[in-house]
Amino acid sequence: MQLQLAFELRSPSCGASHRERYAGGVLLLNPLLGGIAPREAWKMLRLFEREVLPHLPVQ
């Protein structure tokens, strides 16, 4: 198994890409990684919630 520590998510293909690569796996988000300001991190989480999360399978 290949471990990928981080990758960039870009909508709209991110949902399909994640399903193909990590079927049955876990998606972890760390929005404050690298010292990102909390305000910007919240913007990214809201974008993820709105544009990506609806395309991921629910288990």
Helices and strands as residue ranges (DSSP letters): H 14-21, H 38-47, I 48-52, G 53-55
